[in-house]
Amino acid sequence: MRRLQKVKSKFVMYNRDGCMSMPMSAILCCILLLQGCAAVALTAGGIAAGVGVNYTMSGIAYKTLIAPIPETRLATLKTLNVMEVNVTQDEVTEEGWQITGYAADREIDIELEKLTSTTTRMRVTVNKGHTFLKDRATATEIVAQSVLRLEKDRLTAEADGWGN
């Protein structure tokens, strides 16, 4: 078996066992130079996935949809039904619509706010046990599945001749 020739470099060193290692300064330099790339990659991945859910600092998920409140509400209620969420409140508010439900030890609050006649802002909060513990993953899934349901309902309506 042939041994590879060791190459000396100021960025690559070899320890006593012949394993390659990098000095800490080179690692820190790479981290500093490439720190923005992760954010760009994550943003591009989110856009490619089509979800694009935003969050507040407290873990509340929200998304603005190009859909009127009635369509968004129906899609959300269908999603909650599939997820087996027990809906306890479904009523009109001054801003739009409020839906509340429960699943396991989680309280789910969904606010649908009318921005225009064709645009709705969806805000989902999932409290786990206490008001201070938020379940961001469940909130994200509710938004994502509601968006998918909305798109599916629109495609079905168009296929049936009810679309614009």
N, C-alpha and C positions, 0 to 999 in steps of 0.2 A: 504494500500500500504506500502510495506516495504522500509525502507531507507537503502541505501547502506552504509556500514561502511567506514568511512574515514580512509585512510591509510596515515601516515606521511612518507615523504621521503625528502631527501635533493634536489631531482630533481623535485618533484611535490609538489605544494602548492595549497591551496584553499583560495579563497577570501571570503569576508563577505557573499556573496550570495551563497556560496557553490560550485562555479564553479572552475574547476581545471585550474591552470595556471602553466607555467614553468618560472623559473627565466631567466633573459636575458643571463646570463653566459651559461646556459645549451643550449639555442637556438643558441647562437654564436658558441658554441662547436660543435653542430650538423651540422651547416652550414659549418664550416671549415673542419670537418671530411668527409662530404659527397659531397663536391664541385666537385670532380673528377667523381663521379657517374653519374651526369647529362650529362657530355660530353661523357662518355662511352655509356650511354643509347641513346643519340642522334645519335652518330656515328653508333651504332648497328641498330637503326631504319632506318637510311639512307641507310645502306648497305642492310638491309632486303627489303626496298622499291625498291632497284635496281636503283635508280636515281643517287646518288653519284655525284651531281653537286658541283663544287668548285667555290669559288669567290675570286676576288681580293678585296682589301680594298675599292675600289671605286664602288663596286657593279656589276662588270662585271662577268658574268657566263661563265664557261668554263668546257669542258670535253674532255678527250681523248677516242676515239672510235676505236675499232678493225674493221675498215671498210675503204676501199679505198675512196678517195675523190669523184669519180663519184657517188657511192652509197649514200654517206653521203649527197652530194648536192641534189640528187633527193629526198631523204627522207625529207630534210629540205624544199625544194620547195613545196612538197606536204603538209607538215605541215603548212607552211605559207598560202597556198591556203585554207586549212580547217579553219584556223584562220582568214581568210578574210583580210590578210595583202597585201597591194598594193606593189608589188615588182617593184622597179624602176631601180635597177642595179643587174646584174648577169654576172660577168666576171672573167676571169682568172687573177691572180696576180703572182708575182714572187714566193711567198710562197705557193700559192695554188689557192684559190677561194674567191671572195668577193661577198656577197649578201646584198643589202640594200633595205629597204622597209619602208612603213609608215602605221600606224594604229592610228586613232584618232589624238591626238597631240603628238604621239610618233614616233621617228625615230629609226628604228631597223637596226643595223649593225651586220652582221654575217661574221666572217672570218673562213675559213676552211684551215688549214695548214697541208700540207703533211709531216708527220714525217717519214714514210716508205711507201712502196707500199701498205701495208695493214693496216696502222694506220693513223688516221686523228685527229687533235686537233681542236675542235670546240670552238669558242670564240664568245659570244653573248653580245652585249651592247644595251640597250634600253634607249635612252635619252628621258626624259619627259619634253617637252617644251624647256628646256635649256640644255646646255652641262653638267652642274653640277648636275642636278637632274636625278638620275638613277632609272629605274623601275626594280628592281631585281626580283620581282615576275613574270613579263612577260618574262624576260630573262630566268628564270628557267623553265618556262612552255614551251618555245620554245625548249630548250635543251631536256627536258623530253619527249615531244611529238615527236620530231625528232628521238630520240632513239627508242621509241615505234614503229614509222613508219618504221624505218630501220629494226627492228626485224620482223615486220609484212611482209614487202616486202621480206625478206629473207625466211620466212616460206612459203610464197606463191610461191616463185621461186623454193624452194625444193619440194613442193607438185606438181609443174608443171614439175619437172624433170630437172630444170635448175641449181639446187644447186650443190655444190662440192661433 
